[in-house]
Amino acid sequence: MKKDFNHIESVYWVFTQLCNDQCDHCYNDSGPYGTRISEEECLQIIDHLPERIDRLILSGGEPLADRKKLFLIMEKLRERYDERTQFMLQTNGDLLTPEMLDKLIEAGITRFDIASIDRFHKHAGARLMELAELFDSRGVNGDDKDPLIDKGSYLHGHPLSWGAWGASEEMWLGGNWARGRAMEKDIWKRDPDHNFCAILSGARNFLGGYEDIPQEISIQLWKINPCCPGTKFPMGDARTEDVTEVLQRVSKMEVFQKLNEGDPWRMGEHLGVTEAEAKAKTKELENICLYCDAFFNEHMQDFNSSSFKELPVVNK
């Protein structure tokens, strides 16, 4: 595990839940009335980010549905990080036009991911060929198929590139999260043996120490999380707290040490919760994210706090 959190390999930031679509599988309830934060709050969050970030992914919701805020964020990010950081945009592509693509490239976006190539989205991938031609016309390369894991794609220069992917009941970055509209529509992944926590977008390596996947944290609006689905209670508030200090604090806690190892079934051992008990509970709930929620609901009282600021630490 890292000791210095002034440098983070990857930050995934959902800065808006406003979206032009309202997909059944959406884990954060994005849509035309999705939750938004103010421009001022976005600027506060940027001020609280680590000194060095190799890659910053802007997502939603649909970032282009909140475009004024998107361009303000990019202006502030470029001012702070300049060419040291690769900026990626995850979009459904519905609102992407030649004029908008030109503006995004000028703003500093060098990687575009079209996250709508499946039946859940409004156009269900019907624009893929049109988008491919659009990217090609601007010299945006589509050959890099796995930039999220391939560190070379953002550590060694930031060439223009794009890719496309989508979701299904069986596959949503490794497992459909039991969150948001996916729960409401009953299309979350039921598999108690599936450890989403151990793969990219899960909690594994959010504190560093592993080389096979990037060290990545997730900020959902303002909530600092070890993973994209997020723990029941966020680790901190990026509007008011330095992300570096939040990571330093939780790195001393047994719960988050185990999440960093990708081993959520052992995060309660110091509280007397055995791995066997954790797996039995997960089997009952049918999903690792739901077990994580149940764990924090049950044991937050053990910390005598509603915030991770006061959690007991384990010096390791």
Backbone hydrogen bonds, N-H to C=O, Kabsch-Sander energy under -0.5 kcal/mol:
donor,donor_aa,acceptor,acceptor_aa,energy
2,K,207,L,-1.9
5,F,3,K,-0.6
8,I,52,R,-2.4
10,S,215,Q,-1.9
11,V,55,R,-2.1
12,Y,217,I,-2.6
13,W,11,V,-0.6
13,W,57,I,-3.2
14,V,12,Y,-0.6
14,V,219,I,-2.6
15,F,13,W,-1.1
15,F,59,S,-1.3
16,T,59,S,-0.6
17,Q,35,T,-2.3
19,C,31,G,-1.9
26,C,23,C,-1.3
29,D,26,C,-0.7
31,G,17,Q,-1.9
34,G,31,G,-2.2
37,I,15,F,-0.6
42,C,38,S,-2.0
43,L,39,E,-2.2
44,Q,40,E,-2.0
45,I,41,E,-2.3
46,I,42,C,-2.1
47,D,43,L,-1.9
48,H,44,Q,-1.0
48,H,45,I,-0.8
49,L,46,I,-1.3
52,R,6,N,-2.6
54,D,8,I,-1.8
55,R,9,E,-1.2
56,L,86,Q,-2.8
57,I,11,V,-3.1
58,L,56,L,-0.6
58,L,88,M,-2.9
59,S,13,W,-2.6
59,S,57,I,-0.5
60,G,61,G,-0.7
62,E,18,L,-3.1
65,A,62,E,-2.1
66,D,62,E,-0.6
66,D,63,P,-1.2
67,R,64,L,-0.7
70,L,66,D,-2.0
71,F,67,R,-2.6
72,L,68,K,-1.7
73,I,69,K,-2.6
74,M,70,L,-2.5
75,E,71,F,-2.1
76,K,72,L,-2.0
77,L,73,I,-2.9
78,R,74,M,-2.8
79,E,75,E,-1.7
80,R,76,K,-1.8
81,Y,77,L,-3.4
82,D,77,L,-0.6
82,D,78,R,-1.6
84,R,81,Y,-2.1
85,T,82,D,-0.6
86,Q,54,D,-2.6
87,F,108,G,-0.5
88,M,56,L,-2.6
88,M,86,Q,-0.5
89,L,111,R,-2.4
90,Q,58,L,-2.5
91,T,89,L,-0.6
91,T,113,D,-2.6
96,L,93,G,-1.2
97,T,95,L,-0.6
101,L,97,T,-2.8
102,D,98,P,-2.1
103,K,99,E,-1.8
104,L,100,M,-2.4
105,I,101,L,-2.4
106,E,102,D,-2.2
107,A,103,K,-1.9
108,G,104,L,-0.8
108,G,105,I,-0.9
109,I,104,L,-2.3
110,T,87,F,-2.3
111,R,87,F,-1.3
112,F,161,S,-1.9
113,D,89,L,-2.8
114,I,112,F,-0.5
114,I,163,G,-2.9
115,A,91,T,-2.4
115,A,113,D,-0.9
116,S,114,I,-0.7
117,I,165,W,-2.0
118,D,116,S,-1.8
121,H,118,D,-0.8
125,G,116,S,-0.5
126,A,123,H,-2.5
128,L,125,G,-1.7
131,L,127,R,-2.9
132,A,128,L,-2.5
133,E,129,M,-2.2
134,L,130,E,-1.9
135,F,131,L,-2.9
136,D,132,A,-2.3
137,S,133,E,-2.1
138,R,134,L,-0.7
138,R,135,F,-1.0
139,G,136,D,-1.5
140,V,135,F,-2.7
141,N,139,G,-0.7
141,N,160,L,-1.8
145,K,143,D,-1.1
149,I,146,D,-0.8
150,D,146,D,-2.1
151,K,149,I,-1.0
153,S,150,D,-1.5
154,Y,151,K,-1.7
155,L,151,K,-2.2
156,H,152,G,-1.1
161,S,110,T,-2.2
162,W,141,N,-2.4
163,G,112,F,-2.0
165,W,114,I,-2.3
168,S,171,M,-2.4
175,G,172,W,-1.4
179,R,177,W,-2.2
181,R,26,C,-1.9
182,A,26,C,-0.9
182,A,179,R,-1.1
183,M,179,R,-0.9
183,M,180,G,-0.8
184,E,180,G,-1.6
185,K,181,R,-3.0
186,D,183,M,-0.8
187,I,182,A,-2.7
188,W,182,A,-0.6
189,K,176,N,-2.0
190,R,188,W,-0.5
191,D,189,K,-0.9
191,D,286,E,-2.1
194,H,191,D,-1.8
195,N,193,D,-0.6
196,F,194,H,-1.1
198,A,195,N,-1.6
199,I,196,F,-1.7
202,G,199,I,-2.6
204,R,197,C,-2.5
205,N,260,N,-2.3
206,F,203,A,-2.2
208,G,205,N,-0.7
216,E,214,P,-0.7
217,I,10,S,-1.8
218,S,225,N,-2.2
219,I,12,Y,-3.2
220,Q,218,S,-0.6
220,Q,223,K,-2.3
221,L,14,V,-2.9
221,L,219,I,-0.9
222,W,220,Q,-1.5
223,K,220,Q,-2.5
224,I,236,G,-2.5
225,N,218,S,-3.4
225,N,223,K,-0.6
228,C,201,S,-2.5
235,M,224,I,-2.7
236,G,224,I,-0.7
238,A,222,W,-2.8
238,A,236,G,-0.6
240,T,237,D,-1.3
241,E,237,D,-2.3
243,V,48,H,-2.8
246,V,242,D,-2.0
247,L,243,V,-2.6
248,Q,244,T,-2.2
249,R,245,E,-2.2
250,V,246,V,-2.5
251,S,247,L,-1.8
252,K,249,R,-1.3
253,M,250,V,-2.0
257,Q,253,M,-2.1
258,K,254,E,-2.1
259,L,255,V,-1.6
260,N,256,F,-2.3
261,E,257,Q,-1.2
262,G,259,L,-1.4
263,D,258,K,-2.7
266,R,263,D,-1.8
267,M,264,P,-1.3
269,E,266,R,-1.4
271,L,268,G,-1.6
272,G,269,E,-1.7
273,V,268,G,-2.6
274,T,272,G,-0.8
278,A,274,T,-2.2
279,K,275,E,-2.4
280,A,276,A,-1.9
281,K,277,E,-2.1
282,T,278,A,-2.2
283,K,279,K,-2.2
284,E,280,A,-1.7
285,L,281,K,-2.1
286,E,282,T,-2.6
287,N,282,T,-0.6
291,Y,287,N,-1.7
292,C,288,I,-2.3
293,D,289,C,-2.2
294,A,290,L,-2.4
295,F,291,Y,-2.7
296,F,292,C,-2.1
297,N,293,D,-2.5
298,E,294,A,-2.3
299,H,295,F,-2.3
300,M,296,F,-1.6
302,D,299,H,-1.0
303,F,299,H,-0.6
303,F,300,M,-1.4
304,N,301,Q,-1.3
305,S,300,M,-1.0
308,F,234,P,-0.5
310,E,307,S,-1.1
311,L,308,F,-0.8
314,V,252,K,-5.6
316,K,314,V,-0.6
